[in-house]
Amino acid sequence: MDTPETPTYRTGALAVITTFFIIIFSTVLTPMYLFNPKPSGHGNDYTVQKLGDAARGRRIYVREGCFYCHTQFTRLQDRGYGPLVREGDYVYETPHQLGTARTGPDLTNEGGRMSAQWQKAHLVNPRAVKSGSIMPSFSYLPDRDMNDLVAYIQTLGNKRGTENFVEAPAEYTVSTESGRHLFDRKHVDTNASASANAGRGIFTQNCAVCHGLEGWGNGPNAITLEKKPANFSRPFYKQYPDEFWYYRLSEGVAGTRMPRFNEILTEEQRWYLVAYLKTLQKDQEVVINNVDQLNKVDEIKLPVLSNQQYEPHTPEGGGQL
Amino acid sequence: MLTLLRDKFLSERPGSASRNFLLSALWWSLLGMGAGLVGAAEFAMPDMMKNVPQLSFPHMRMWHVNAVAIGWLSMGYVGSMFHMVPTLCKTKLYSERLGNFTMWVWNIVMVGALCTLVNGNTEGREYAELGAVLDGLVVVGLLSVAGNLYATMLTRKVQKLYVSLWYFLGSLFWFPLVYIIGQRTFVSLPGLNDAIVGWFYGHNILGMWFTTVGVGMMYYLIPRLTQAPLYSHGLSMLGFWGIALFYAPTGTHHILQSPVPEWLKAIAVISSIFLLVPVLTVLTNFFMTMKGKWGLVVTDLPLRFAVTSSIFYLITCVQGPFQATRWVNWYLHFSQWVVGHAHLALLGTFSFILTASFYYIIPRITGREYYSLGMIRAHYWLKTLGFILMMVSLTTAGLIQAAGWAFGMPVDQWSLQIRPYWFFRELSGVMILGGQCIFAWNTYKTLYGPRSLTTPAPAAKAKQEVKA
């Protein structure tokens, strides 16, 4: 070993060691000191708060490996998945469940989006309540585990106020130039009942065929659609800001038969429609579980649907939860 | 009696540690790839496995990843290094007994992993799922491998260290550290800090272990099998230092769109792009070494595996830096494209190079020629075609998914669109697992079948040492 060339290797080995430690220092240790987000108030504090059995539900979420297919962070481009997350939202999340693949939807703000009964039915038999789902059935979970897991899911996005759950894309808000122009041109008072009255006629002509005369999602066309039209009596829609309604009307809903009304209606008509749609929400969702409750335009032969087929996930629809 | 048992289970026979590691790797590869196939089938037929928690997709996935990464690839790597390091040092392995002890530790880890992971006993950290006891055993295994090989290196009979040794010994220095840092078993870091350390580890199990040892094996096998001197030693050193320097800080590109600090993301993106430099130097070196020798892949089957591996390495390493840039990541992240990329690296590149080294080493340490060349060909074609089918279907599915996210389509809409690709992926899994089963059967017949008297063992052929 005592050859003139030995020092070369020694230098090399020293260089490897130094490089490695510099990298560890800069990308592993430094963040631990420089990056200490304060709690944002939107994360779940499992240690302080008594969230019932949600903490146990989180352990079941980890045990069943949910994070291999579901992420827990929203991005700028994820429309309809709630507000962007901030660094302080994660201070109590250990081990982190950010996830890397979205074979299923993002769950950052899942809490409260669906009823607990729906979540449980979805865990037992995903395809019964969502036809396109490829989620495995977790029917093997004992009832207690299942309930805790649902309790955990219902806390996700906890306290991120539902009033700002949905945000229209930037081009529909005043933060961008096109959005400012849109609001400059707008002269309809969307909170006035006169505007809502004007919107009612537009609704009847363009929307009622699917959404029903009262907006309960029970228009005659509804039974032909795989993806059912929205039921505007759901209290969920109370949180929609004007520009989000306007965005949905203008660009439609991707993946459904909801058309892009910017091709059909003028801007003024769409604003009148927004004013009308804002009046349809009720404190309790009107559940349509009977074919007789469908609006019939004329005497047509409708195939007889069982409740099970129509709204399988509600107790009224016969779903055993 | 005790001595007998000790000699049986902790054999001192030269080459036994290498052989035992390789055979264990082959065994775990069958279980790991089988789990991957079950998982793939559950994508295509979601209601196939109902009410069996051990077979539900997330548990299959945990076991699949750990079995192929820690069982198949890592054990195979250690087995290969136990043969290659002594050969390059022209000496014997420092301690076969310690090597066999490590082999038992590692196998116990794998049995423990199988029992815990399929029941969901996980730490919930991707790629670091194993529990505290198993983590400790893996560290014991890694440290004893490192100690054994460093001691072998110190007793070497040649003065110069070939580039493969740089790669092997470098990996054995930094990977135990990366592993210990990455487990976070006894620390509880707040959410995003946990993610930062987690992805430092998650990416470096690839960058500082699978890549560096795998490239070292390519450096060993390609010149040996082609009997051509390595094109350039200067270039090989540049590649080594480039990987050592740029690979470690890239982990954050896995969470590029999460609220971790921007400076950390910038370091990760820049180092990821810089990785093109070592990758291209390494591959230039291989392809220039192959110059004039490409025809050998027709007859030399280990070489064929090695060359296929280096071509897949080129593809995966060109994909990688682009995926790590923000604008491509914006579109492709979260989709099956990434799954395809991961399989391109671990299955396409590193599993192929390990297979090449397997077919190269087994005849040399056991003195038996492979039972059937036809089976090796079948293995090659099943694995290659199966893998290409997997890659194409996952990439296509990923592009559809990415478009779904970019245009705000509901998940249950695009998930119907990609159903055909789940079936293709499952079919590819059948092909790959079939190839692996042929491989295992062929190895079994080679080692335990009647010894062929007509063909001389390759050790007797005494291939000329090709080392400039």
Chai-1 contact restraints between the chains, C-beta under 6 A:
chainA,res_idxA,chainB,res_idxB,connection_type,confidence,min_distance_angstrom,max_distance_angstrom,comment,restraint_id
A,T3,B,Q159,contact,1.0,0.0,6.0,A-B,restraint_1
A,V16,B,G170,contact,1.0,0.0,6.0,A-B,restraint_2
A,T19,B,A244,contact,1.0,0.0,6.0,A-B,restraint_3
A,T19,B,L245,contact,1.0,0.0,6.0,A-B,restraint_4
A,F20,B,W174,contact,1.0,0.0,6.0,A-B,restraint_5
A,I23,B,A248,contact,1.0,0.0,6.0,A-B,restraint_6
A,I23,B,P249,contact,1.0,0.0,6.0,A-B,restraint_7
A,T27,B,P249,contact,1.0,0.0,6.0,A-B,restraint_8
A,V28,B,V197,contact,1.0,0.0,6.0,A-B,restraint_9
A,V28,B,F200,contact,1.0,0.0,6.0,A-B,restraint_10
A,P31,B,I196,contact,1.0,0.0,6.0,A-B,restraint_11
A,P31,B,L264,contact,1.0,0.0,6.0,A-B,restraint_12
A,M32,B,N193,contact,1.0,0.0,6.0,A-B,restraint_13
A,F35,B,P261,contact,1.0,0.0,6.0,A-B,restraint_14
A,V62,B,G124,contact,1.0,0.0,6.0,A-B,restraint_15
A,R63,B,G120,contact,1.0,0.0,6.0,A-B,restraint_16
A,E64,B,P58,contact,1.0,0.0,6.0,A-B,restraint_17
A,G65,B,P58,contact,1.0,0.0,6.0,A-B,restraint_18
A,G65,B,M62,contact,1.0,0.0,6.0,A-B,restraint_19
A,Y68,B,P58,contact,1.0,0.0,6.0,A-B,restraint_20
A,Y68,B,R61,contact,1.0,0.0,6.0,A-B,restraint_21
A,F73,B,S258,contact,1.0,0.0,6.0,A-B,restraint_22
A,R75,B,Q257,contact,1.0,0.0,6.0,A-B,restraint_23
A,R79,B,G408,contact,1.0,0.0,6.0,A-B,restraint_24
A,V85,B,P259,contact,1.0,0.0,6.0,A-B,restraint_25
A,R86,B,P259,contact,1.0,0.0,6.0,A-B,restraint_26
A,E87,B,L192,contact,1.0,0.0,6.0,A-B,restraint_27
A,E87,B,P259,contact,1.0,0.0,6.0,A-B,restraint_28
A,Y90,B,G191,contact,1.0,0.0,6.0,A-B,restraint_29
A,Y90,B,L192,contact,1.0,0.0,6.0,A-B,restraint_30
A,V91,B,P190,contact,1.0,0.0,6.0,A-B,restraint_31
A,V91,B,G191,contact,1.0,0.0,6.0,A-B,restraint_32
A,E93,B,G191,contact,1.0,0.0,6.0,A-B,restraint_33
A,T94,B,S188,contact,1.0,0.0,6.0,A-B,restraint_34
A,T94,B,D194,contact,1.0,0.0,6.0,A-B,restraint_35
A,P95,B,G124,contact,1.0,0.0,6.0,A-B,restraint_36
A,P95,B,R125,contact,1.0,0.0,6.0,A-B,restraint_37
A,P95,B,D194,contact,1.0,0.0,6.0,A-B,restraint_38
A,H96,B,G191,contact,1.0,0.0,6.0,A-B,restraint_39
A,H96,B,D194,contact,1.0,0.0,6.0,A-B,restraint_40
A,H96,B,A195,contact,1.0,0.0,6.0,A-B,restraint_41
A,L98,B,A195,contact,1.0,0.0,6.0,A-B,restraint_42
A,L98,B,S258,contact,1.0,0.0,6.0,A-B,restraint_43
A,A101,B,F334,contact,1.0,0.0,6.0,A-B,restraint_44
A,R102,B,F334,contact,1.0,0.0,6.0,A-B,restraint_45
A,P105,B,V411,contact,1.0,0.0,6.0,A-B,restraint_46
A,K130,B,D412,contact,1.0,0.0,6.0,A-B,restraint_47
A,G132,B,D412,contact,1.0,0.0,6.0,A-B,restraint_48
A,G132,B,S415,contact,1.0,0.0,6.0,A-B,restraint_49
A,G132,B,L416,contact,1.0,0.0,6.0,A-B,restraint_50
A,S133,B,D412,contact,1.0,0.0,6.0,A-B,restraint_51
A,I134,B,P46,contact,1.0,0.0,6.0,A-B,restraint_52
A,I134,B,S415,contact,1.0,0.0,6.0,A-B,restraint_53
A,P136,B,S56,contact,1.0,0.0,6.0,A-B,restraint_54
A,P136,B,F57,contact,1.0,0.0,6.0,A-B,restraint_55
A,S137,B,K50,contact,1.0,0.0,6.0,A-B,restraint_56
A,S139,B,N51,contact,1.0,0.0,6.0,A-B,restraint_57
A,Y140,B,N51,contact,1.0,0.0,6.0,A-B,restraint_58
A,Y140,B,P53,contact,1.0,0.0,6.0,A-B,restraint_59
A,A254,B,F407,contact,1.0,0.0,6.0,A-B,restraint_60
A,A254,B,G408,contact,1.0,0.0,6.0,A-B,restraint_61
A,A254,B,M409,contact,1.0,0.0,6.0,A-B,restraint_62
A,G255,B,M409,contact,1.0,0.0,6.0,A-B,restraint_63
A,G255,B,P410,contact,1.0,0.0,6.0,A-B,restraint_64
A,G255,B,Q413,contact,1.0,0.0,6.0,A-B,restraint_65
